[in-house]
Amino acid sequence: MRHNLAMIGFGGMGHWHYDLIKTIDDLSVTGVYDIDKKQQEDAKNKGLVAYQSMEELLADECVDIVVVATPNDLHKPFSIRALEAGKNVVCEKPAAMSGEEVRDMMEAAKRTGRFLTIHQNRRWDQDYLMVRDLIQTDKLGDIFRIESRVHGSIGIPADQWRQFKEHGGGMVLDWGVHLFDQVVQMFPDQKIKKVYATLTHVTNLMVDDGFTVELTMESGVKVLVEAGTSNFIPLPRWYVCGSNGTAKIDKFAVPGTIVRARGNGKKDVIPVLTAAGPTKTMAPRKEENIIKEDLPLADSDVRDFYRNVMKVIEGKEKSLIKMEEVLRIMTLMEAVFESGNTGKAVCFEDSYDR
Ligand SMILES: NC(=O)c1ccc[n+]([C@@H]2O[C@H](COP(=O)([O-])OP(=O)(O)OC[C@H]3O[C@@H](n4cnc5c(N)ncnc54)[C@H](O)[C@@H]3O)[C@@H](O)[C@H]2O)c1
């Protein structure tokens, strides 16, 4: 069955959707609505309809899916309007500005009987999938700490909206939404017990331009989640610690490395001598007492997101990205802001009902 999709907002991410959809069977972009004349011209040059209003887009009967790819503050009103016009909606992340707004969107989807999902595309990131699959094995022994970081050095991009609170700017809403979602997907059966966050304002006082969050999972595993935009030397994308070994992935979508103990009890090391004294504790293990391995790239095809959207609309599959999961992440981000603003840890999911 063919599906026709129209986009509200044809900026950077709108173009990404357009390019991706061109490579997906049974899905076409009919047109876009964007208030920017330049984007309207670009749409026409691509052979798309440049709708002159949202009403015109929503009245197009051949459109059954609407993508909302506007600044974050417009996600809720535009998604609800599209649902009420009888369209299925794919909304960009973050779903909205608060848990309350996400609940309103879920209520609209229920009321109209239309499908609503959020574009949590980083569930298809290869580096994340490698870590998710690794921790299901016993290769590293008991996992006790995971560090997930994204580091850049240009501050928050200076576009029309990313630097402003009222438009939903800031790194928690921008990157946190992906990184927290990945953690939750890694531990699908665990509550998050505690959230401790610090937010940075190195380049921007209005919104956070970085954050460091420590999540304490129900099992006791600590997960550090960090985004930084003034990090000229980036730390590894992933660092995973187990009782028997460590894994590291340096960047997005590259193979990783595992170093783990060979045999039992072979812990002898050559002491490191520093100018101020010797240390055995902090000396590396001897080569013969460790095993170094590659952590191969995971297979991933982000087009599966849209393939699933079409199957859900046809009643053949369940949504891969459920609004209940999206609401949980939005609530978690509210706890991150609370902790960041008060300087105190927040007890989170004692009452979370799986
Ligand atoms: N999932 C991802 O990987 C990912 C990556 C980047 C951005 N995003 C999300 O996509 C959304 C858009 O981000 P972007 O980078 O494309 O921003 P952008 O600024 O490049 O594009 C936004 C577009 O929306 C248009 N717009 C603004 N107000 C409008 C209105 N009232 N009606 C119609 N169009 C309007 C602007 O003219 C612009 O073309 C954001 O929610 C962002 O968080 C997601």
The ligand as an ORCA input file, in Angstrom:
! r2SCAN-3c Opt
* xyz 0 1
  N      15.862     13.482     14.958
  C      16.985     14.110     14.661
  O      18.031     13.519     14.457
  C      16.950     15.603     14.538
  C      18.066     16.312     14.076
  C      17.957     17.690     13.935
  C      16.768     18.333     14.275
  N      15.723     17.600     14.743
  C      14.461     18.241     15.127
  O      13.801     18.705     13.943
  C      13.102     19.911     14.209
  C      13.568     20.979     13.242
  O      14.955     21.161     13.404
  P      15.839     21.714     12.192
  O      17.244     21.428     12.520
  O      15.292     21.220     10.901
  O      15.553     23.283     12.329
  P      15.576     24.344     11.160
  O      15.592     25.664     11.813
  O      16.644     23.996     10.176
  O      14.182     24.113     10.404
  C      12.945     24.458     10.960
  C      12.042     24.896      9.819
  O      10.737     25.163     10.352
  C      10.230     26.294      9.677
  N       9.179     26.933     10.468
  C       9.327     27.694     11.593
  N       8.128     28.100     12.028
  C       7.208     27.577     11.178
  C       5.792     27.676     11.105
  N       5.088     28.398     11.990
  N       5.163     27.022     10.110
  C       5.871     26.315      9.181
  N       7.218     26.213      9.198
  C       7.875     26.829     10.188
  C      11.454     27.199      9.486
  O      11.229     28.164      8.465
  C      12.522     26.183      9.133
  O      12.650     25.977      7.745
  C      13.385     20.247     15.676
  O      12.325     19.789     16.463
  C      14.647     19.457     16.007
  O      14.736     19.093     17.363
  C      15.782     16.261     14.863
*
